[in-house]
Amino acid sequence: MISNDSTQVKNIIVTENLTKTVPTPHGELIILEAINFTIATGESIAIVGASGSGKSTLLALLAGLDTATHGQIIINGQHLTTMTEDQRATLRATTIGFVFQSFHLLPNLTALENVMLPLELTGVKQAKTIAQELLDRVGLSARLQHTPKQLSGGEQQRVAIARAFVGQPKILFADEPTGNLDSASGAQIIELLFDLNQAHHTTLILVTHDHQLSARCQRTLTLAAGKLL
């Protein structure tokens, strides 16, 4: 069952022998093998490794977007691997935020509407006021009524970050958040992520090839051929 207990846990993420395999015509393909680690509440973590090392699969497993073949994932004291899809969806809605490389904004909604949407879906009152305040915090108070195509890449990513933080998640997952940005915009996004991380004590987990970004994290997890080095 999903717990409503807001007590802060020391290790907000724990994995135990986490393994992901997929069948192929040539036999079982190992994507991740016996991954074990803990992440403390409020910690910032970079997950790095070459393409194909299993980084994005690990992020999807931790976020409950994919299911493990073997092993355990414990998120905020709850066993993710034994939950139903509905329970995982509830956990994502109440505990987890996402930032993606390709922004994933809804093209027909304004910046304000994109940030309001998660709050409206969960019935939060004052969704507009909360969204406006967060967009102001990320420097977009003059862009509230602009649609994504009217915004630069850096501005779109700031909208995506505001949307990710609007529900005050305990954990923020970011998959290559600076991957589609120029160096100046990327640097601004890095500062914004860590400013919000510190202000909200949000656990920050980043998949990245950006050395500047990984260097800002408190710790780095390195994957190679599906194994944690």
C-alpha positions in Angstrom: 0.0 0.0 0.0 1.1 3.6 -0.6 2.0 5.3 2.7 1.1 8.9 3.5 3.7 9.0 6.2 5.8 12.2 5.5 8.6 11.2 8.0 11.9 11.8 6.3 13.9 8.6 5.7 17.7 8.6 5.9 18.1 6.7 2.6 15.4 7.7 0.2 16.5 5.2 -2.4 17.9 1.7 -1.8 18.6 -0.9 -4.5 19.3 -4.6 -3.7 20.7 -6.8 -6.5 18.7 -4.9 -9.1 18.8 -6.7 -12.4 17.1 -6.1 -15.7 17.2 -8.6 -18.6 15.3 -8.8 -21.9 14.8 -11.8 -24.1 16.4 -11.9 -27.6 16.5 -14.5 -30.3 20.0 -15.3 -29.2 19.2 -15.6 -25.5 18.8 -13.3 -22.5 20.4 -9.9 -22.8 21.6 -8.4 -19.5 20.9 -4.7 -19.3 21.7 -4.2 -15.6 23.2 -6.8 -13.3 23.1 -6.9 -9.5 23.1 -3.2 -8.9 23.4 -2.2 -5.2 23.5 1.3 -3.8 21.8 3.7 -1.4 21.1 7.4 -1.9 20.5 9.6 1.1 17.7 12.1 1.4 18.7 15.4 -0.1 21.8 14.0 -1.8 22.8 14.9 -5.4 23.9 12.0 -7.6 25.3 11.8 -11.1 24.8 8.6 -13.0 27.5 8.4 -15.8 28.8 5.9 -18.3 29.1 5.3 -22.0 26.1 5.0 -24.3 24.5 1.6 -23.8 25.8 1.1 -20.2 22.3 1.0 -18.7 22.0 4.6 -17.4 18.5 5.4 -18.8 17.2 1.9 -17.9 18.4 2.4 -14.3 16.6 5.8 -14.1 13.4 4.3 -15.6 13.5 1.5 -13.0 14.1 3.9 -10.1 11.2 6.0 -11.3 8.8 3.1 -11.6 8.5 3.6 -15.4 10.0 0.1 -16.0 10.0 -3.1 -13.9 13.0 -5.1 -12.7 13.6 -8.7 -13.6 15.1 -9.4 -10.2 16.0 -7.5 -7.1 14.5 -4.7 -5.0 14.0 -1.0 -5.2 12.9 0.9 -2.1 11.7 4.5 -2.6 11.1 6.6 0.5 10.7 3.5 2.6 8.3 1.8 0.1 9.0 -1.3 -1.9 8.5 -0.2 -5.5 9.1 -3.6 -7.0 6.0 -5.1 -5.2 3.6 -2.3 -6.2 0.9 -2.4 -8.8 1.0 0.0 -11.7 -1.6 2.2 -10.0 0.4 2.3 -6.9 3.6 3.2 -8.8 1.6 6.0 -10.6 0.5 7.4 -7.2 4.0 7.3 -5.9 5.3 9.1 -9.0 2.6 11.8 -8.6 3.3 12.4 -4.9 7.0 11.8 -4.6 8.8 12.1 -8.0 9.6 14.9 -10.5 11.1 14.5 -14.0 13.2 16.6 -16.3 14.0 15.2 -19.7 16.5 16.1 -22.4 13.7 16.9 -24.9 11.6 18.9 -22.4 8.3 17.0 -23.0 6.2 20.1 -22.8 2.7 20.0 -24.2 2.9 22.2 -27.4 -0.6 23.7 -27.3 -0.3 24.8 -23.7 1.3 28.0 -22.5 4.2 27.9 -20.1 1.8 28.7 -17.3 -0.6 26.0 -18.3 2.2 23.4 -18.6 3.3 24.1 -15.0 -0.3 24.2 -13.7 -1.3 20.9 -15.3 0.2 18.5 -12.6 -1.4 20.5 -9.9 -4.8 20.5 -11.7 -4.6 16.7 -12.2 -4.3 16.2 -8.5 -6.9 18.7 -7.5 -4.6 21.2 -5.9 -6.2 24.5 -5.2 -4.5 27.8 -6.2 -2.7 25.9 -9.0 -2.3 29.1 -11.0 -0.8 31.1 -8.2 1.7 28.3 -7.3 2.7 27.9 -11.0 3.2 31.6 -11.4 5.4 31.8 -8.3 7.6 29.0 -9.5 7.9 30.4 -13.1 8.9 33.7 -11.6 11.5 31.8 -9.5 13.0 30.3 -12.7 13.1 33.7 -14.4 10.1 33.4 -16.7 7.5 35.8 -15.3 7.5 37.6 -18.6 6.9 34.3 -20.6 3.8 32.9 -18.8 1.5 33.1 -21.9 4.1 31.8 -24.4 3.8 28.4 -25.9 6.9 26.1 -26.2 7.5 27.1 -29.9 7.8 30.7 -28.8 10.5 29.9 -26.2 14.2 29.2 -26.6 15.6 25.7 -25.6 16.9 27.1 -22.4 13.5 28.7 -21.6 11.7 25.5 -22.4 13.9 23.6 -20.0 13.2 26.1 -17.3 9.5 25.6 -17.8 10.1 21.8 -17.6 12.1 22.3 -14.3 9.3 24.5 -12.9 6.8 21.8 -13.8 9.0 19.1 -12.2 9.3 21.0 -8.9 5.7 22.4 -8.8 4.5 19.4 -6.8 7.4 19.7 -4.3 8.7 16.2 -5.1 11.1 14.4 -2.7 13.1 13.1 -5.7 13.9 14.7 -9.0 15.1 12.6 -11.8 16.8 14.4 -14.7 17.8 12.5 -17.9 20.5 14.6 -19.8 18.9 17.9 -18.8 21.5 20.0 -20.6 21.9 17.6 -23.6 19.9 19.8 -26.1 21.2 23.2 -24.8 24.2 25.4 -25.7 26.9 25.8 -23.1 25.5 29.1 -21.8 21.9 27.8 -21.4 23.3 24.6 -20.0 25.2 26.5 -17.3 22.0 28.4 -16.3 20.1 25.1 -16.0 22.8 23.6 -13.9 22.6 26.5 -11.5 18.9 26.4 -11.4 18.7 22.7 -10.6 21.1 22.9 -7.7 19.5 26.1 -6.4 16.2 24.4 -6.2 17.8 21.2 -4.9 19.2 23.1 -1.9 16.1 25.2 -1.3 13.7 22.3 -1.2 16.2 19.6 0.0 15.1 17.5 -3.0 17.1 14.4 -3.8 18.6 15.1 -7.2 19.5 12.2 -9.5 21.0 13.0 -12.9 21.9 10.9 -15.9 24.4 13.0 -17.8 27.4 13.1 -20.1 28.0 16.7 -19.0 31.2 16.8 -16.9 30.4 20.2 -15.6 27.0 18.9 -14.3 28.4 15.7 -12.8 31.2 17.6 -11.1 28.5 19.6 -9.2 27.0 16.5 -7.7 28.0 15.2 -4.3 28.6 11.7 -5.7 28.9 9.8 -9.0 27.7 6.4 -9.8 29.5 4.9 -12.9 27.9 2.2 -15.0 29.8 0.0 -17.5 28.1 -2.8 -19.5 25.3 -2.9 -17.0 27.4 -3.1 -13.9 28.1 -0.6 -11.2 31.9 0.2 -11.0 
